[in-house]
Amino acid sequence: QVQLVESGGGLVQAGGSLRLSCAASGTIFGINHMAWYRQAPGKQRELVAAISSGDRTNYADSVKGRFTISRDNAKNTVYLQMNSLKPEDTAVYYCNVQVFISGMDYWGKGTLVTVSS
């Protein structure tokens, strides 16, 4: 079993920055894919950014140039640096990881990011 704990959410003014962290713990033999998703009120959950085990990244068009995803394999942790935040970035942000061996996906409980105008 794998547990994910997110942190770093909060209230920030437009133009500000936040850094989200997601630490995985439990029986882990290695993490393949790591990603951040978000869900705004009344909208579907959407992929924000993802990073592979080989450090290849991809981003939603809406965050390219503003957000940066990174990972620390020694700590089983993924980060999301969010700069130049906009009110439309307001959402609950969820961490997602896929582990090796079982190939199972795990989700965090989410952390709220609120950007005021």
Helices and strands as residue ranges (DSSP letters): E 2-7, E 10-13, E 18-26, E 31-39, E 46-51, E 57-59, G 61-63, E 67-72, G 73-75, E 77-82, G 87-89, E 91-99, E 105-107, E 111-116
